[in-house]
Amino acid sequence: MVSGSLYSIGEKTMRLPGNSLWKMAEAHAGITELNFVRTNPVLALSSTDVSMDVSGASAADLEISFNEDNSAFFADSSGNYRVAVSSLVSSVDFRNARLGTGAALFTGSPQISNLFTANPDNKNIIMPIEIKAKSGNALFSGNKRIYDFSIEFWLHPYVLENGEQIILWSANLPKYLNRNASSASFQRISCTANKNKLQWSFNNFFISPDGINNIDIILNGFSTVVPKTWSHHLIRFDSGTGMVEYLVNGKSEAIEYATSTGHEGGEVYAPLTGDGDGSFILGTGFSGMMDEFKIYKAYISDSTVKKYPRQGGRIVTKAIELGIGAGTVQKLDAFGGRISLLNSRINSEYRQNGNFNFSDNSEIQFFMRASENPYQWDNPWQPVIPGKDISVTIKGRYVQIAMDFYPSADGEASPYLEELRITYLPEELPLPPSRLTAIAMDGAVQLQWKNSPNQNTIGYLVYYGTSSDDFFCEDSALGASPIDIGNNTSVKIDGLKNGTLYYFKVAAYSQKNSSSHTGEFSTEVRSRPLKGL
């Protein structure tokens, strides 16, 4: 998949398809490989890395991206929760997903049962998705004080009728709080459809520091949740002020305070999870799609509703060998374009070479550097414009390419790269010396040859060994093979063992002490030193 071919006289070109670039990536961030844009795989921005834009994303407690092809394999990538999915939920592909390569499709299920524990009274009633803590590290594990937290998700309803339950978390109230037998014995967080809007309710969830009192909170959104349209929803709690805020598409919809006064400045009531197996239930009675359901152990201060991360992504290849002999890069050709999704349809604009920046401000920037050593890069990165002759010197046996991808101004389109082609001029390596002869001597062999015809030859390396496939002998007093004898055309290889048959080859080089500038071997000769010669 990485191929070289003749480009013009003296020049060579190396083709690097997108899947090859992906496999040879030394590092990448915010970049993914896509197989649906062109006939060949391409590289583009990863919409699943949009959380890199979110302050507090590193404190993710639960992450369900719904990118699996089979809904039965939906899982929490943080490892804190186990997820059970019923047959009422299926997976949709990238064309319908908001982020990543898939989303969850809910079909409007009946009331809840329990996927984790058999319920003999409701055998025919199941719930779409249930999520339970499986680790004590989980924010919503039992008997835990919660401080800052945030919950976010994307929603694409088909109708959004009253009572459709988007999220329900419930658990038993801590027993020592339930002193009044007539009071409720449960606590709950719910997000429910109400008049084409979402309503959040927190019951017996925010508890006073002394554990005696609690406060119930209701937040009503004022923006209509438009059917068949993706919208972003975020609820967050700041334990410093007690503020509970609901945002839709990044804009504040409602604010309440979990404090003794109900306003800012009172004693903060922080959440306290109850006894028993609390669980999240997603999508009861809901008809539509959900994507990227996440919980954070932090108050997200900078929410984003864009498809792609605004800081873009970067991919850097491993060292790419241009072959024996240092190559000078003449040109870098690039083939790609930009992609966006509109009403489940792929919109693609193709481009070959030139500045890879588009009218919507999406772009790719290209950089190259070269070295003789694939593990040591002393030369700085040089910006390159695809298709244009490179004016600076990028020369070495190995090259490395870096590409920075940036999304459109509205964050909804990504540039993509299908293929790169490196055109380079290999350095002319010296031809091998001719007429190599070997004369046996006592403990030595005298070698002689005719000069390499290349004017750039500055010396010769003599290779010797005890078989035709082993030229790494160390017998000679001149040193181990190969022996650098400078710009001479004869040498006495002494210190050899009498009676041993030795094999010899000679190669010319054009740059001192650099094997990458060594030409091909001469013809092989052999000789056996003998005592008395």
Secondary structure as the mmCIF struct_conf table of DSSP 4:
data_model
#
loop_
_struct_conf.conf_type_id
_struct_conf.id
_struct_conf.beg_label_comp_id
_struct_conf.beg_label_asym_id
_struct_conf.beg_label_seq_id
_struct_conf.end_label_comp_id
_struct_conf.end_label_asym_id
_struct_conf.end_label_seq_id
STRN STRN1 SER A 3 SER A 8
TURN_TY1_P TURN_TY1_P1 ILE A 9 GLY A 10
STRN STRN2 GLU A 11 PRO A 17
HELX_RH_AL_P HELX_RH_AL_P1 GLY A 18 LYS A 23
TURN_TY1_P TURN_TY1_P2 MET A 24 MET A 24
STRN STRN3 ALA A 25 ALA A 29
BEND BEND1 GLY A 30 GLY A 30
STRN STRN4 ILE A 31 LEU A 34
BEND BEND2 ASN A 35 ASN A 40
STRN STRN5 VAL A 42 LEU A 45
HELX_RH_3T_P HELX_RH_3T_P1 SER A 47 ASP A 53
BEND BEND3 VAL A 54 VAL A 54
TURN_TY1_P TURN_TY1_P3 SER A 55 GLY A 56
HELX_RH_3T_P HELX_RH_3T_P2 ALA A 57 ALA A 59
STRN STRN6 ALA A 60 ILE A 64
BEND BEND4 GLU A 68 ASN A 70
HELX_RH_3T_P HELX_RH_3T_P3 SER A 71 PHE A 73
TURN_TY1_P TURN_TY1_P4 SER A 77 SER A 78
BEND BEND5 GLY A 79 ASN A 80
STRN STRN7 TYR A 81 VAL A 85
TURN_TY1_P TURN_TY1_P5 SER A 87 LEU A 88
STRN STRN8 VAL A 89 VAL A 92
TURN_TY1_P TURN_TY1_P6 PHE A 94 ASN A 96
BEND BEND6 ARG A 98 LEU A 99
TURN_TY1_P TURN_TY1_P7 GLY A 100 THR A 101
STRN STRN9 ALA A 103 THR A 107
BEND BEND7 GLN A 111 GLN A 111
BEND BEND8 LEU A 115 THR A 117
HELX_RH_3T_P HELX_RH_3T_P4 PRO A 120 ASN A 122
TURN_TY1_P TURN_TY1_P8 LYS A 123 ASN A 124
BEND BEND9 PRO A 128 PRO A 128
STRN STRN10 ILE A 129 ALA A 133
BEND BEND10 SER A 135 SER A 135
TURN_TY1_P TURN_TY1_P9 GLY A 136 ASN A 137
BEND BEND11 ALA A 138 ALA A 138
TURN_TY1_P TURN_TY1_P10 LEU A 139 PHE A 140
BEND BEND12 SER A 141 ASN A 143
STRN STRN11 ARG A 145 ARG A 145
BEND BEND13 ASP A 148 ASP A 148
STRN STRN12 PHE A 149 PRO A 157
BEND BEND14 TYR A 158 VAL A 159
TURN_TY1_P TURN_TY1_P11 ASN A 162 GLY A 163
STRN STRN13 GLN A 165 ASN A 172
HELX_LH_PP_P HELX_LH_PP_P1 LEU A 173 PRO A 174
HELX_RH_3T_P HELX_RH_3T_P5 LYS A 175 LEU A 177
BEND BEND15 ASN A 180 ASN A 180
TURN_TY1_P TURN_TY1_P12 ALA A 181 SER A 182
BEND BEND16 SER A 183 SER A 183
STRN STRN14 PHE A 186 ASN A 194
TURN_TY1_P TURN_TY1_P13 LYS A 195 ASN A 196
STRN STRN15 LYS A 197 ILE A 207
TURN_TY1_P TURN_TY1_P14 PRO A 209 ASP A 210
BEND BEND17 GLY A 211 ILE A 212
STRN STRN16 ASN A 214 ASN A 220
BEND BEND18 SER A 223 SER A 223
TURN_TY1_P TURN_TY1_P15 PRO A 227 LYS A 228
BEND BEND19 THR A 229 THR A 229
STRN STRN17 SER A 231 ASP A 238
TURN_TY1_P TURN_TY1_P16 SER A 239 GLY A 242
STRN STRN18 MET A 243 VAL A 248
TURN_TY1_P TURN_TY1_P17 ASN A 249 GLY A 250
STRN STRN19 LYS A 251 TYR A 257
STRN STRN20 THR A 259 THR A 259
BEND BEND20 SER A 260 HIS A 263
TURN_TY1_P TURN_TY1_P18 GLU A 264 GLY A 265
BEND BEND21 GLY A 266 GLY A 266
STRN STRN21 VAL A 268 VAL A 268
STRN STRN22 ALA A 270 PRO A 271
STRN STRN23 LEU A 272 LEU A 272
STRN STRN24 ASP A 275 THR A 284
TURN_TY1_P TURN_TY1_P19 GLY A 285 GLY A 285
STRN STRN25 SER A 287 TYR A 296
BEND BEND22 LYS A 297 ALA A 298
BEND BEND23 SER A 301 ASP A 302
BEND BEND24 LYS A 307 TYR A 308
TURN_TY1_P TURN_TY1_P20 ARG A 310 GLN A 311
STRN STRN26 GLY A 313 THR A 317
STRN STRN27 ILE A 320 GLU A 321
BEND BEND25 ILE A 324 GLY A 325
STRN STRN28 GLY A 327 LEU A 342
TURN_TY1_P TURN_TY1_P21 ASN A 343 SER A 344
STRN STRN29 ARG A 345 GLN A 352
BEND BEND26 ASN A 353 GLY A 354
STRN STRN30 PHE A 356 ASN A 357
TURN_TY1_P TURN_TY1_P22 SER A 359 ASP A 360
BEND BEND27 ASN A 361 ASN A 361
STRN STRN31 GLU A 363 SER A 371
BEND BEND28 GLU A 372 GLU A 372
STRN STRN32 ASN A 373 ASN A 373
TURN_TY1_P TURN_TY1_P23 PRO A 374 TYR A 375
STRN STRN33 GLN A 376 GLN A 376
BEND BEND29 ASN A 379 ASN A 379
HELX_LH_PP_P HELX_LH_PP_P2 PRO A 380 TRP A 381
STRN STRN34 GLN A 382 VAL A 384
TURN_TY1_P TURN_TY1_P24 PRO A 386 GLY A 387
BEND BEND30 LYS A 388 LYS A 388
STRN STRN35 ASP A 389 ASP A 389
HELX_LH_PP_P HELX_LH_PP_P3 ILE A 390 ILE A 390
BEND BEND31 VAL A 392 VAL A 392
STRN STRN36 LYS A 395 GLY A 396
BEND BEND32 ARG A 397 ARG A 397
STRN STRN37 TYR A 398 TYR A 406
TURN_TY1_P TURN_TY1_P25 ALA A 409 ASP A 410
BEND BEND33 GLY A 411 GLY A 411
STRN STRN38 ALA A 413 PRO A 426
HELX_LH_PP_P HELX_LH_PP_P4 LEU A 429 PRO A 433
STRN STRN39 SER A 434 MET A 441
TURN_TY1_P TURN_TY1_P26 ASP A 442 GLY A 443
STRN STRN40 ALA A 444 LYS A 450
HELX_LH_PP_P HELX_LH_PP_P5 ASN A 451 SER A 452
BEND BEND34 PRO A 453 PRO A 453
TURN_TY1_P TURN_TY1_P27 GLN A 455 ASN A 456
STRN STRN41 GLY A 459 GLY A 465
BEND BEND35 THR A 466 THR A 466
STRN STRN42 SER A 467 SER A 467
TURN_TY1_P TURN_TY1_P28 SER A 468 ASP A 469
STRN STRN43 ASP A 470 ASP A 470
BEND BEND36 SER A 476 SER A 476
TURN_TY1_P TURN_TY1_P29 ALA A 477 LEU A 478
BEND BEND37 ALA A 480 PRO A 482
STRN STRN44 ILE A 483 GLY A 486
BEND BEND38 ASN A 487 ASN A 487
BEND BEND39 THR A 489 THR A 489
STRN STRN45 SER A 490 ASP A 494
BEND BEND40 GLY A 495 GLY A 495
HELX_LH_PP_P HELX_LH_PP_P6 LEU A 496 LYS A 497
TURN_TY1_P TURN_TY1_P30 ASN A 498 GLY A 499
STRN STRN46 TYR A 502 TYR A 509
BEND BEND41 SER A 510 GLN A 511
TURN_TY1_P TURN_TY1_P31 LYS A 512 ASN A 513
HELX_RH_3T_P HELX_RH_3T_P6 SER A 515 HIS A 517
STRN STRN47 THR A 518 PHE A 521
STRN STRN48 VAL A 525 SER A 527
TURN_TY1_P TURN_TY1_P32 LYS A 531 GLY A 532
#
